[in-house]
């Protein structure tokens, strides 16, 4: 069961794996830098670097639920907190990030 920090749900690697297997209506975004993403990311999860999020606020749907991923869970939590401060209610963080991910990864960019 996810726990909550600053009103943001925190998911473990096991919980994220279940979400990825059946994402339903959750938008999953990797907020690391391109070099990190290219070195290994969760297959099917697109890259939206943290520094680009403020300029993309108008492109994100406030009615959707989001799950953010980074290396350790710090940057993704900051992104979730930023979106929450900007009126997004359904934001979640992968606490532990890619450091805790033990499932297969894909290298390079998504098509």
ChimeraX attribute file (.defattr): number of C-alpha atoms within 10 A of each C-alpha:
attribute: neighborCount
match mode: 1-to-1
recipient: residues
	/A:1	8
	/A:2	14
	/A:3	11
	/A:4	12
	/A:5	12
	/A:6	10
	/A:7	14
	/A:8	19
	/A:9	19
	/A:10	23
	/A:11	23
	/A:12	18
	/A:13	18
	/A:14	12
	/A:15	13
	/A:16	21
	/A:17	16
	/A:18	10
	/A:19	16
	/A:20	16
	/A:21	8
	/A:22	10
	/A:23	12
	/A:24	9
	/A:25	10
	/A:26	16
	/A:27	18
	/A:28	23
	/A:29	20
	/A:30	26
	/A:31	24
	/A:32	23
	/A:33	15
	/A:34	14
	/A:35	10
	/A:36	16
	/A:37	26
	/A:38	15
	/A:39	12
	/A:40	15
	/A:41	25
	/A:42	21
	/A:43	14
	/A:44	14
	/A:45	18
	/A:46	17
	/A:47	20
	/A:48	18
	/A:49	18
	/A:50	18
	/A:51	13
	/A:52	10
	/A:53	16
	/A:54	12
	/A:55	8
	/A:56	10
	/A:57	13
	/A:58	9
	/A:59	8
	/A:60	13
	/A:61	11
	/A:62	17
	/A:63	10
	/A:64	13
	/A:65	16
	/A:66	22
	/A:67	24
	/A:68	28
	/A:69	31
	/A:70	28
	/A:71	22
	/A:72	17
	/A:73	22
	/A:74	16
	/A:75	21
	/A:76	27
	/A:77	26
	/A:78	14
	/A:79	24
	/A:80	26
	/A:81	20
	/A:82	15
	/A:83	20
	/A:84	18
	/A:85	10
	/A:86	12
	/A:87	10
	/A:88	19
	/A:89	18
	/A:90	18
	/A:91	24
	/A:92	28
	/A:93	30
	/A:94	28
	/A:95	25
	/A:96	19
	/A:97	23
	/A:98	23
	/A:99	12
	/A:100	15
	/A:101	19
	/A:102	10
	/A:103	11
	/A:104	9
	/A:105	14
	/A:106	15
	/A:107	13
	/A:108	13
	/A:109	17
	/A:110	14
	/A:111	5
